[in-house]
């Protein structure tokens, strides 16, 4: 809607994944390095933790893109509330094995055997599987964690068949620590943090440049206020900046300053009385 007004090729503050929009903050780069280390050295498991909205899903997708070809297949599971009974069949479906009807009616030992054979064949071919469980903090029950621990046992010819990455909010760390048999298999723990004020400004500039902007759409004082409002949380930055571009277009503003951003923020959070 507002792209032509701001001379943009695309909307710069969408929360959907795009490798081009990935911003290499210090925290994200450190986490990415640790995760690559865990995968490329065939560690059994790793944790990526951080508060809601910090870009954990974007980071693991960036990891998937950057990993060398032999680290495959790569599976990104996004429904961690599945029961322990359904986790292995769902994983097989994501690996392209069978269909929902066929896997649902197999007993657990059959599905585990099929998964083990598939991973063993993959390892013998010179590959190493990567399995990411997103929103892993929701996996709090013993049975689901035990199922995931089971995956880290699979090895072929002295090599682990896969690396399991648990990505979730910070509560995933104590949840795993309460389960020592899984915690002992964690090769690295990475913690993402909010942007600093400088990173907040650089993030907004980066996104606008990727979207095609050459103008300084947000005044320096607006970027300072943006950090204060959002505390450097990328999802909150995206939401407020997207709305600011829309309001700026509607009101024919040429540059968004701190006062305008504050007004837009107040409008965003105001609850209209019934």
Secondary structure as UniProt FT lines:
FT   TURN            3..7
FT   TURN            12..13
FT   HELIX           19..21
FT   HELIX           26..40
FT   TURN            41..42
FT   STRAND          45..49
FT   TURN            52..53
FT   HELIX           56..66
FT   TURN            69..70
FT   STRAND          74..77
FT   TURN            80..81
FT   HELIX           84..94
FT   TURN            95..96
FT   HELIX           100..104
FT   HELIX           108..124
FT   TURN            125..126
FT   STRAND          129..133
FT   TURN            134..135
FT   HELIX           136..138
FT   HELIX           142..151
FT   TURN            152..153
FT   STRAND          155..156
FT   TURN            157..158
FT   STRAND          159..160
FT   STRAND          162..168
FT   HELIX           171..177
FT   HELIX           180..183
FT   TURN            184..185
FT   STRAND          186..191
FT   HELIX           197..210
FT   TURN            211..212
FT   HELIX           220..230
FT   TURN            231..232
FT   HELIX           234..250
FT   TURN            251..252
FT   HELIX           258..269
//
